[in-house]
Amino acid sequence: MSAPARFTQTDIARAMKGARKAGFSAIRVVIEPGGNIVMEASEAPSETVTRRNPLDRLLKGPR
């Protein structure tokens, strides 16, 4: 049996709403494998590089 979730979707939505209300326009949320939530917020979007998982091609199929 798995452990109960440490947080809910509502918790994440509440944190993002608070960041928007505080004036941040670019919000990034990462859920780490250990269950920690990392939230980065800034006033302007930054140039981020999207990391691609090489196994995504197996799940999405040929394009």
LOZAKOL-24194 format. One record per residue: residue number from 1; residue in three letters; z, y, x of N, C-alpha, C, O in turn. Coordinates in Angstrom, 3 decimals. Example, Ala and Ser with C-alpha at 12.3 -4.5 7.8 and 13.67 -1.06 7.14 Angstrom:
<zases>
- resi	resn	n.z	n.y	n.x	ca.z	ca.y	ca.x	c.z	c.y	c.x	o.z	o.y	o.x
- 1	ALA	7.800	-5.690	13.190	7.800	-4.500	12.300	7.800	-3.300	13.200	8.465	-3.319	14.236
- 2	SER	7.080	-2.250	12.850	7.140	-1.060	13.670	7.870	0.030	12.900	8.039	1.138	13.409
</zases>
This chain:
<zases>
- resi	resn	n.z	n.y	n.x	ca.z	ca.y	ca.x	c.z	c.y	c.x	o.z	o.y	o.x
- 1	MET	0.000	-1.164	0.847	0.000	0.000	0.000	0.000	1.234	0.897	0.683	1.257	1.921
- 2	SER	-0.752	2.244	0.522	-0.834	3.446	1.345	0.256	4.439	0.956	0.828	4.375	-0.132
- 3	ALA	0.518	5.342	1.867	1.543	6.366	1.636	0.999	7.428	0.678	-0.211	7.649	0.629
- 4	PRO	1.872	8.083	-0.079	1.410	9.140	-0.973	0.878	10.323	-0.173	1.282	10.538	0.970
- 5	ALA	-0.017	11.079	-0.769	-0.617	12.234	-0.103	0.452	13.270	0.234	1.391	13.482	-0.534
- 6	ARG	0.300	13.904	1.379	1.249	14.927	1.805	0.998	16.256	1.103	1.883	17.110	1.043
- 7	PHE	-0.186	16.423	0.583	-0.559	17.663	-0.085	-1.595	17.341	-1.156	-2.169	16.252	-1.174
- 8	THR	-1.825	18.292	-2.039	-2.802	18.086	-3.105	-3.940	19.085	-2.959	-3.863	20.025	-2.168
- 9	GLN	-4.972	18.871	-3.715	-6.099	19.796	-3.738	-5.618	21.175	-4.194	-6.124	22.197	-3.730
- 10	THR	-4.653	21.198	-5.091	-4.092	22.460	-5.569	-3.409	23.214	-4.429	-3.495	24.440	-4.367
- 11	ASP	-2.736	22.505	-3.534	-2.097	23.152	-2.389	-3.134	23.859	-1.514	-2.916	24.989	-1.078
- 12	ILE	-4.246	23.200	-1.263	-5.302	23.792	-0.436	-5.927	24.988	-1.151	-6.155	26.029	-0.535
- 13	ALA	-6.202	24.844	-2.440	-6.779	25.948	-3.212	-5.837	27.150	-3.223	-6.286	28.291	-3.124
- 14	ARG	-4.555	26.902	-3.341	-3.561	27.986	-3.347	-3.553	28.706	-2.000	-3.474	29.934	-1.958
- 15	ALA	-3.633	27.967	-0.915	-3.653	28.580	0.421	-4.915	29.408	0.625	-4.852	30.500	1.189
- 16	MET	-6.054	28.904	0.175	-7.308	29.648	0.314	-7.291	30.908	-0.551	-7.760	31.962	-0.121
- 17	LYS	-6.763	30.803	-1.746	-6.669	31.957	-2.630	-5.779	33.032	-2.004	-6.087	34.221	-2.085
- 18	GLY	-4.688	32.618	-1.387	-3.801	33.563	-0.720	-4.479	34.255	0.451	-4.279	35.450	0.669
- 19	ALA	-5.285	33.507	1.210	-5.999	34.101	2.341	-7.030	35.115	1.846	-7.185	36.180	2.442
- 20	ARG	-7.734	34.793	0.763	-8.704	35.739	0.186	-7.996	36.995	-0.313	-8.479	38.109	-0.107
- 21	LYS	-6.858	36.815	-0.964	-6.094	37.939	-1.488	-5.574	38.821	-0.351	-5.406	40.027	-0.528
- 22	ALA	-5.322	38.228	0.803	-4.864	38.983	1.962	-5.998	39.724	2.659	-5.754	40.480	3.600
- 23	GLY	-7.240	39.517	2.207	-8.366	40.262	2.755	-9.259	39.499	3.705	-10.182	40.073	4.283
- 24	PHE	-9.003	38.224	3.876	-9.857	37.433	4.760	-11.086	36.958	3.999	-10.979	36.442	2.887
- 25	SER	-12.261	37.139	4.613	-13.486	36.740	3.928	-14.029	35.402	4.427	-14.761	34.723	3.706
- 26	ALA	-13.680	35.026	5.635	-14.137	33.757	6.193	-12.931	32.834	6.345	-12.013	33.112	7.117
- 27	ILE	-12.951	31.739	5.603	-11.819	30.808	5.618	-12.357	29.416	5.935	-13.341	28.966	5.347
- 28	ARG	-11.705	28.755	6.859	-12.112	27.399	7.245	-10.883	26.512	7.152	-9.832	26.832	7.708
- 29	VAL	-11.016	25.414	6.458	-9.911	24.467	6.306	-10.332	23.134	6.911	-11.403	22.606	6.609
- 30	VAL	-9.469	22.601	7.771	-9.726	21.306	8.399	-8.528	20.415	8.105	-7.379	20.811	8.304
- 31	ILE	-8.808	19.222	7.635	-7.742	18.246	7.419	-7.848	17.219	8.538	-8.822	16.471	8.625
- 32	GLU	-6.842	17.195	9.379	-6.848	16.307	10.532	-6.538	14.870	10.107	-5.938	14.652	9.055
- 33	PRO	-6.941	13.899	10.913	-6.691	12.500	10.562	-5.224	12.176	10.309	-4.916	11.281	9.521
- 34	GLY	-4.321	12.889	10.963	-2.895	12.648	10.773	-2.349	13.249	9.493	-1.184	13.041	9.156
- 35	GLY	-3.191	14.003	8.767	-2.769	14.584	7.505	-2.378	16.048	7.584	-2.003	16.645	6.575
- 36	ASN	-2.462	16.633	8.770	-2.137	18.048	8.910	-3.286	18.914	8.403	-4.456	18.560	8.545
- 37	ILE	-2.938	20.042	7.816	-3.935	20.997	7.349	-3.978	22.136	8.355	-2.946	22.728	8.671
- 38	VAL	-5.167	22.445	8.857	-5.361	23.572	9.764	-6.267	24.550	9.040	-7.372	24.199	8.626
- 39	MET	-5.790	25.785	8.890	-6.571	26.797	8.184	-6.805	27.960	9.124	-5.863	28.519	9.686
- 40	GLU	-8.076	28.322	9.293	-8.452	29.458	10.123	-9.063	30.503	9.201	-9.936	30.189	8.391
- 41	ALA	-8.607	31.737	9.322	-9.122	32.806	8.480	-9.432	34.013	9.343	-8.705	34.324	10.286
- 42	SER	-10.527	34.693	9.006	-10.892	35.912	9.716	-11.573	36.861	8.733	-11.929	36.482	7.617
- 43	GLU	-11.739	38.090	9.176	-12.343	39.087	8.306	-13.858	38.972	8.263	-14.475	39.332	7.261
- 44	ALA	-14.457	38.482	9.321	-15.910	38.351	9.366	-16.275	36.927	9.753	-15.604	36.317	10.585
- 45	PRO	-17.328	36.397	9.157	-17.729	35.040	9.530	-18.138	34.976	10.996	-18.783	35.889	11.513
- 46	SER	-17.767	33.918	11.640	-18.137	33.752	13.045	-19.283	32.768	13.147	-19.565	32.009	12.220
- 47	GLU	-19.920	32.799	14.269	-21.000	31.860	14.542	-20.368	30.528	14.911	-19.881	30.359	16.030
- 48	THR	-20.371	29.601	14.000	-19.784	28.299	14.293	-20.883	27.267	14.452	-21.922	27.331	13.796
- 49	VAL	-20.639	26.347	15.305	-21.574	25.249	15.521	-21.085	24.086	14.681	-19.943	23.646	14.816
- 50	THR	-21.944	23.598	13.823	-21.578	22.460	12.994	-21.715	21.195	13.817	-22.795	20.858	14.301
- 51	ARG	-20.604	20.507	13.965	-20.645	19.246	14.691	-21.137	18.167	13.736	-20.639	18.039	12.617
- 52	ARG	-22.088	17.417	14.173	-22.627	16.343	13.352	-22.102	15.008	13.861	-22.053	14.746	15.062
- 53	ASN	-21.720	14.197	12.925	-21.272	12.863	13.250	-22.514	11.988	13.356	-23.304	11.951	12.412
- 54	PRO	-22.721	11.282	14.463	-23.918	10.465	14.614	-24.016	9.352	13.570	-25.101	8.814	13.350
- 55	LEU	-22.918	9.001	12.933	-22.965	7.942	11.928	-23.378	8.461	10.548	-23.607	7.668	9.635
- 56	ASP	-23.474	9.785	10.389	-23.904	10.341	9.106	-25.278	9.817	8.697	-25.551	9.634	7.511
- 57	ARG	-26.137	9.578	9.678	-27.490	9.092	9.353	-27.427	7.726	8.663	-28.311	7.401	7.871
- 58	LEU	-26.417	6.935	8.944	-26.278	5.635	8.300	-25.842	5.773	6.846	-26.256	4.992	5.989
- 59	LEU	-25.007	6.770	6.575	-24.499	6.958	5.217	-25.493	7.679	4.320	-25.578	7.395	3.125
- 60	LYS	-26.247	8.617	4.898	-27.174	9.420	4.107	-28.547	8.789	3.993	-29.304	9.116	3.079
- 61	GLY	-28.875	7.904	4.890	-30.172	7.252	4.841	-31.246	8.103	5.488	-30.966	9.204	5.961
- 62	PRO	-32.480	7.601	5.515	-33.577	8.331	6.167	-33.950	9.583	5.379	-33.839	9.637	4.154
- 63	ARG	-34.393	10.573	6.125	-34.831	11.821	5.484	-36.252	12.088	5.795	-36.804	13.092	5.346
</zases>
